Amino acid sequence: MKTRRAALALALAVAAGWLMGLGGNDTNTPKTIPIPQKNFTVVISDARGMKARVERFTWEGKVHFQGLYGNATITLPFQKVLSFKVGAGTSSNPSLIQSRVTLRSGETIDLAMERTSKCYGESSFGDYEIFFKDVTELQFQ
């Protein structure tokens, strides 16, 4: 009786695993980008020299940046940012990339940002998604 129950449990586990593998793998479904409540327009330059004007820009789906300023973590709202030069300096942590931020006030600050974080937006040619490490400059409009 115990052997029969064990065999039935094993058969159910295998069947459930097989059935779960059948769904949810549609590669034709378009990705959606995060849409912020407030629209920020940014011109993004990438490491290959391409530029794109992007509407509804977000960083990790948010309308602020978060990075290290020395040993402190700061949150920097987009409305304070004029431009971002990515890769301006070296970081001792390989998962971070140094950036120089020019604020609308004219002040500049250096931020260390996660290399693998992503920026999203909508361009005239479609949805836009890029790793932060592949960005060279952001110009807020």
Phi and psi in degrees as a GROMACS rama.xvg file:
@    title "Ramachandran Plot"
@    xaxis  label "Phi"
@    yaxis  label "Psi"
@TYPE xy
-63.298  -40.002  LYS-2
-64.6331  -39.8662  THR-3
-64.7557  -42.5812  ARG-4
-63.8004  -42.2056  ARG-5
-63.743  -41.3276  ALA-6
-65.9194  -40.7915  ALA-7
-64.4136  -43.1923  LEU-8
-62.7583  -40.9271  ALA-9
-65.7173  -42.2755  LEU-10
-63.0977  -42.0772  ALA-11
-64.023  -40.6774  LEU-12
-64.1692  -43.1203  ALA-13
-64.7677  -44.7592  VAL-14
-63.4285  -43.0006  ALA-15
-63.0318  -42.9295  ALA-16
-62.2107  -41.5477  GLY-17
-65.4109  -44.8421  TRP-18
-64.8232  -37.2515  LEU-19
-66.759  -30.4811  MET-20
-73.6652  -13.973  GLY-21
-78.2442  -27.7986  LEU-22
-110.422  166.323  GLY-23
75.0034  15.7558  GLY-24
-117.345  32.4068  ASN-25
-78.8171  106.429  ASP-26
-80.4512  -6.97412  THR-27
-86.4489  -6.88275  ASN-28
-73.5594  123.93  THR-29
-68.2232  145.66  PRO-30
-73.5652  149.504  LYS-31
-112.868  145.791  THR-32
-99.8569  155.643  ILE-33
-66.9244  133.431  PRO-34
-108.367  116.059  ILE-35
-78.9499  161.19  PRO-36
-71.269  -33.9039  GLN-37
-107.358  137.341  LYS-38
-88.4483  123.789  ASN-39
-116.343  130.584  PHE-40
-104.823  130.594  THR-41
-137.053  139.931  VAL-42
-97.2943  120.863  VAL-43
-106.782  128.897  ILE-44
-108.039  134.905  SER-45
-109.944  176.759  ASP-46
-64.7524  -17.3898  ALA-47
-95.4434  5.63879  ARG-48
85.6845  6.95143  GLY-49
-83.253  145.09  MET-50
-122.537  142.805  LYS-51
-140.473  134.839  ALA-52
-89.5894  120.92  ARG-53
-121.262  129.403  VAL-54
-95.0453  162.745  GLU-55
52.3862  41.1457  ARG-56
-65.4248  136.72  PHE-57
-139.46  156.201  THR-58
-112.683  115.853  TRP-59
54.7434  31.3171  GLU-60
80.5845  7.09174  GLY-61
-116.262  161.083  LYS-62
-105.033  37.8486  VAL-63
-152.666  158.57  HIS-64
-100.46  152.435  PHE-65
-131.683  127.482  GLN-66
-156.259  179.823  GLY-67
-95.1657  128.181  LEU-68
-114.187  93.415  TYR-69
69.629  -124.016  GLY-70
-96.7674  -3.81407  ASN-71
-93.8315  146.669  ALA-72
-95.2046  126.709  THR-73
-121.027  153.011  ILE-74
-110.794  123.391  THR-75
-117.312  106.322  LEU-76
-64.7186  142.742  PRO-77
-56.4387  -36.0872  PHE-78
-63.1544  -14.7936  GLN-79
-92.7403  -9.85105  LYS-80
-97.2413  133.368  VAL-81
-99.4271  -48.7616  LEU-82
-151.649  163.317  SER-83
-137.868  119.656  PHE-84
-103.999  110.541  LYS-85
-88.6438  137.638  VAL-86
86.554  15.9527  GLY-87
-85.2258  84.696  ALA-88
116.83  175.945  GLY-89
-115.802  149.987  THR-90
-116.23  141.871  SER-91
-77.0292  -14.9999  SER-92
-102.632  118.185  ASN-93
-65.0664  -16.9208  PRO-94
-86.4004  -4.09329  SER-95
-114.525  153.661  LEU-96
-127.953  132.281  ILE-97
-74.3955  142.578  GLN-98
-140.354  146.423  SER-99
-108.72  122.368  ARG-100
-107.536  129.315  VAL-101
-102.879  122.144  THR-102
-86.5807  161.143  LEU-103
-62.3725  -23.0501  ARG-104
-74.7164  -11.2719  SER-105
98.7914  -15.5434  GLY-106
-70.5749  146.984  GLU-107
-117.527  143.898  THR-108
-136.933  152.52  ILE-109
-103.026  128.48  ASP-110
-123.717  140.878  LEU-111
-100.794  123.032  ALA-112
-116.702  154.283  MET-113
-64.381  124.267  GLU-114
-60.1966  -38.1993  ARG-115
-92.225  6.77586  THR-116
-69.1132  161.425  SER-117
-124.474  149.548  LYS-118
-109.194  143.559  CYS-119
-130.761  158.179  TYR-120
178.061  -174.399  GLY-121
-120.299  126.814  GLU-122
-108.33  174.239  SER-123
-65.6352  -19.1153  SER-124
-107.15  6.05657  PHE-125
137.658  -178.713  GLY-126
-62.4393  145.228  ASP-127
-123.697  131.841  TYR-128
-145.02  130.091  GLU-129
-148.761  141.221  ILE-130
-68.7663  144.522  PHE-131
-60.4675  -34.1159  PHE-132
-65.136  -20.347  LYS-133
-93.1834  -2.52658  ASP-134
-89.6057  139.877  VAL-135
-106.629  -32.1254  THR-136
-154.911  145.361  GLU-137
-123.166  127.761  LEU-138
-118.178  111.081  GLN-139
-78.4633  134.601  PHE-140
